[in-house]
Every structure is written in structure tokens, then in C-alpha cells.
């Protein structure tokens, strides 16, 4: 692979494993005091032998989400970060001071600054791999499947082992987002009852199969499975 045209790969980090294509590297969630430290250790064990640009996708176990209303009064990235941090601090308190944020179309995400620094340090200048970007897996799914949302809105559910994330777009903007431990259908049902008013029936489902046959609950959902 030419250095001018490096390979582009996606590496997915979760508490239990690091995934690179079909390769799976198990990691220990109890490796350190933070749930992502085992994943970082596993990531650093990967030997890249070709010039590579890496996008890291983070499990929702490592990410916080929130809806943050738009403000036209912000001038520059520093004010934007402070504004989003203020909204997260109202929910998470002092911990939010050590987080870094991304914010798009009213949907914001936060990760620990130490995690971001650890990811950058996992790709040293003398190595053949370069860190191209760090993305929450939910945000990657939203960007990938944006064209699947109808004008009437839909839920996007990202199922992971032992947890799930559910984001609701009502056709005009993001209306809710939630990530929690548990089966994806349980997380979706809880979020449906938390959101006021009528909600779309369509569920865009990534990472899991929709119920079929006798397993289909009488819940009124209409599922559309998204390929991996």
C-alpha cells in the first residue's frame, strides 16, 4: 500500500473486545479504573504493517449523549465547547469538566479527555498507522443511515452486547437520545414512554435482528434491519 494512498480501516472499541475487520481481540473491562483502559491496551497490541489511516469507533459504553439546543450566539469552538459542557454538567456534574464534546444538529456526544489522549498516543509518529478520526459508534450509524430516515421520522437503534442506544428523529430534528444497559427492545420501550407525545413507529435497527414469528411482541413497532 502506497504511503500516498494509505489503506483506510475501521477499528471498533468496546469494553469486551477490539474489532478490526474479522479480527477480534478480547480485552478485560476490569483492566483499570476506567472501562476503556482494557480496550486501549488491546488496541496497542495491534501491529500495522502497511500505511494505514484508522477511524476508531467507540462503543456507547464509553460515550455520553445529550440533546443540546442550537444557539446562534456562539462565536468559535471554545464558546461552543463551554456551552455544550454546561448542558452536560447539569446532568453529570463535575465529571463533565474532563470531557471533550462533539455537537451536530442538536445531538451532542462526550468522551473522557484521557480516552482521547490515550487513543492519540496509541498511534505514535514512528508507526505506520495514523489516527484519522474518533467517532462514537452511534454517530457513525446515524451518518451512514441518514438517507433511510423518512420525512415522517424514525428511531435509530444501535444494539451492542449488553447495551443499546436509541435516537429519535421526528422529521424536523432530533427529539431524544438514550444509551443504557439492557436488551435493545427494553431500552427502546423505556425511551418511547419517556418521550412526550406521538412518536414514529419505524425502527431502523442496527446490530441485531428484528423479532420474527412467535417472538414478535404486540408493540406496534415496524422494523427495518440495517446491514452491518
C-alpha positions as CSV (number, residue, x, y, z in Angstrom):
1,X,0.0,0.0,0.0
2,X,1.4,3.4,-1.0
3,X,2.1,5.9,1.7
4,X,0.4,8.5,-0.5
5,X,-2.7,6.3,-0.7
6,X,-2.9,4.5,2.6
7,X,-5.4,1.9,3.5
8,X,-8.4,3.1,5.5
9,X,-9.7,0.8,8.2
10,X,-12.3,1.0,11.0
11,X,-11.4,-0.2,14.4
12,X,-14.2,-0.7,16.9
13,X,-13.6,-0.4,20.7
14,X,-15.9,-1.8,23.3
15,X,-15.4,-3.0,26.9
16,X,-15.1,-6.6,25.8
17,X,-13.2,-6.5,22.6
18,X,-11.4,-4.6,19.9
19,X,-12.6,-5.4,16.4
20,X,-10.6,-4.8,13.2
21,X,-12.4,-6.4,10.2
22,X,-12.9,-10.0,11.0
23,X,-10.3,-10.0,13.7
24,X,-11.4,-9.8,17.4
25,X,-9.1,-9.1,20.3
26,X,-10.6,-9.8,23.7
27,X,-10.0,-7.2,26.4
28,X,-10.6,-7.0,30.1
29,X,-13.2,-4.5,31.3
30,X,-11.6,-4.6,34.7
31,X,-8.1,-3.8,33.4
32,X,-8.1,-0.4,35.1
33,X,-10.3,2.0,36.9
34,X,-11.9,3.2,33.7
35,X,-13.9,0.9,31.4
36,X,-12.0,1.9,28.3
37,X,-8.5,1.1,29.6
38,X,-8.6,-2.5,28.7
39,X,-9.7,-1.6,25.2
40,X,-6.8,0.8,24.8
41,X,-4.3,-1.9,25.9
42,X,-5.8,-4.3,23.3
43,X,-5.6,-1.6,20.6
44,X,-1.9,-1.1,21.3
45,X,-1.2,-4.8,20.7
46,X,-2.2,-4.4,17.0
47,X,0.7,-4.3,14.7
48,X,0.0,-2.4,11.5
49,X,2.4,-3.4,8.7
50,X,1.0,-1.2,6.0
51,X,0.5,2.5,5.8
52,X,-3.0,2.9,7.3
53,X,-5.4,5.6,8.3
54,X,-7.6,4.4,11.2
55,X,-11.0,5.6,12.2
56,X,-11.8,4.5,15.8
57,X,-15.5,3.7,16.6
58,X,-16.3,3.9,20.3
59,X,-18.9,1.8,22.0
60,X,-21.7,3.7,23.7
61,X,-20.3,2.3,26.9
62,X,-17.5,5.0,26.5
63,X,-19.8,7.9,25.4
64,X,-22.4,10.2,26.9
65,X,-25.1,11.7,24.7
66,X,-27.5,14.6,25.1
67,X,-29.7,16.9,23.1
68,X,-28.4,20.4,23.2
69,X,-30.4,23.2,21.6
70,X,-28.8,25.3,18.9
71,X,-27.5,28.7,19.8
72,X,-26.7,31.4,17.3
73,X,-24.9,33.5,19.9
74,X,-21.8,31.2,20.0
75,X,-18.6,32.6,18.5
76,X,-15.9,29.9,17.9
77,X,-15.1,26.4,19.1
78,X,-14.2,27.5,22.6
79,X,-17.6,29.0,23.3
80,X,-19.3,26.0,21.7
81,X,-17.4,23.6,23.9
82,X,-18.3,25.7,27.0
83,X,-21.9,25.8,26.0
84,X,-22.2,22.0,25.5
85,X,-20.2,21.3,28.6
86,X,-22.7,23.4,30.6
87,X,-25.6,21.3,29.4
88,X,-23.7,18.0,30.3
89,X,-22.7,19.4,33.7
90,X,-26.3,20.0,34.6
91,X,-26.8,16.2,34.3
92,X,-23.4,14.7,35.2
93,X,-21.9,17.4,37.5
94,X,-18.2,17.9,37.9
95,X,-17.2,14.9,35.8
96,X,-18.1,16.9,32.7
97,X,-15.2,19.2,33.2
98,X,-12.8,16.5,32.0
99,X,-14.8,15.6,28.9
100,X,-14.5,16.7,25.2
101,X,-17.6,17.2,23.1
102,X,-18.9,17.0,19.6
103,X,-22.2,18.7,18.6
104,X,-24.1,18.4,15.4
105,X,-27.8,19.2,14.6
106,X,-28.6,19.4,18.3
107,X,-27.2,16.0,19.1
108,X,-24.1,16.1,21.3
109,X,-21.7,13.4,22.5
110,X,-19.0,13.5,25.2
111,X,-15.9,11.3,25.9
112,X,-13.3,11.5,28.6
113,X,-10.3,13.6,27.6
114,X,-8.0,10.9,28.8
115,X,-9.5,8.4,26.5
116,X,-8.9,10.7,23.5
117,X,-5.3,11.3,24.6
118,X,-4.8,7.6,25.0
119,X,-6.1,6.9,21.5
120,X,-3.8,9.5,20.0
121,X,-0.9,8.0,21.9
122,X,-1.7,4.6,20.5
123,X,-0.6,5.8,17.1
124,X,3.0,7.1,17.6
125,X,4.7,9.1,14.8
126,X,7.1,6.3,14.1
127,X,4.4,3.8,13.4
128,X,2.7,3.1,10.0
129,X,-0.8,3.7,11.3
130,X,-2.3,7.2,11.7
131,X,-5.4,8.1,13.7
132,X,-7.8,9.7,11.2
133,X,-10.8,10.3,13.4
134,X,-12.5,9.1,16.6
135,X,-16.3,8.6,16.3
136,X,-19.0,7.3,18.7
137,X,-20.5,4.2,17.0
138,X,-23.9,5.7,17.3
139,X,-22.8,8.8,15.3
140,X,-21.2,6.7,12.7
141,X,-24.5,4.7,12.3
142,X,-26.5,8.0,12.1
143,X,-24.3,9.3,9.3
144,X,-24.3,6.0,7.5
145,X,-28.0,5.5,7.5
146,X,-29.2,9.1,7.3
147,X,-30.8,8.5,4.0
148,X,-33.0,5.8,5.5
149,X,-34.9,8.3,7.6
150,X,-38.3,9.1,6.1
151,X,-39.8,12.6,6.2
152,X,-42.2,11.4,9.0
153,X,-39.2,10.4,11.2
154,X,-37.9,7.2,12.7
155,X,-36.0,5.7,15.6
156,X,-32.4,4.5,15.1
157,X,-31.4,1.7,17.4
158,X,-27.8,0.5,17.7
159,X,-27.7,-2.8,19.6
160,X,-24.5,-3.8,21.3
161,X,-23.8,-6.7,23.6
162,X,-25.4,-5.9,27.0
163,X,-26.5,-2.4,26.0
164,X,-28.2,-0.3,23.3
165,X,-28.6,3.2,22.1
166,X,-31.8,4.7,20.7
167,X,-32.1,8.1,18.9
168,X,-35.4,9.6,17.7
169,X,-35.6,11.9,14.7
170,X,-39.1,13.3,14.2
171,X,-38.5,14.5,10.6
172,X,-37.5,18.0,11.7
173,X,-34.8,17.3,14.2
174,X,-33.5,15.1,17.0
175,X,-36.1,14.6,19.7
176,X,-34.5,12.2,22.0
177,X,-31.3,10.1,22.6
178,X,-30.6,7.5,25.2
179,X,-28.0,4.8,25.8
180,X,-28.3,2.2,28.5
181,X,-27.5,-1.3,29.6
182,X,-30.0,-4.0,28.7
183,X,-31.7,-5.6,25.7
184,X,-32.2,-3.2,22.8
185,X,-36.0,-3.6,22.8
186,X,-36.2,-2.8,26.5
187,X,-34.2,0.3,26.0
188,X,-36.4,1.4,23.1
189,X,-39.6,0.8,25.0
190,X,-38.4,2.8,28.0
191,X,-37.4,5.6,25.7
192,X,-40.8,5.6,24.0
193,X,-42.6,6.0,27.3
194,X,-40.2,8.8,28.3
195,X,-40.8,10.9,25.2
196,X,-44.0,13.0,25.3
197,X,-46.5,12.9,22.5
198,X,-46.8,10.7,19.5
199,X,-43.7,9.0,18.1
200,X,-42.9,7.3,14.8
201,X,-43.5,3.5,14.6
202,X,-40.5,2.9,12.3
203,X,-37.4,1.5,13.9
204,X,-34.1,1.4,11.9
205,X,-32.3,-1.4,13.7
206,X,-28.5,-1.9,13.5
207,X,-26.5,-4.7,15.2
208,X,-29.4,-7.0,15.9
209,X,-32.2,-9.0,14.2
210,X,-35.8,-7.8,14.5
211,X,-38.3,-10.1,16.3
212,X,-39.9,-12.7,14.0
213,X,-42.6,-15.3,14.2
214,X,-43.8,-16.1,17.7
215,X,-41.2,-13.7,19.1
216,X,-42.9,-10.6,17.6
217,X,-44.4,-8.6,20.5
218,X,-47.6,-6.7,20.1
219,X,-45.8,-3.4,20.5
220,X,-46.8,-1.6,17.3
221,X,-43.2,-1.2,16.0
222,X,-42.3,-1.5,12.3
223,X,-38.7,-2.7,11.9
224,X,-36.2,-2.2,9.2
225,X,-33.0,-4.1,9.7
226,X,-29.8,-2.3,8.6
227,X,-26.9,-4.4,7.3
228,X,-23.6,-4.5,9.1
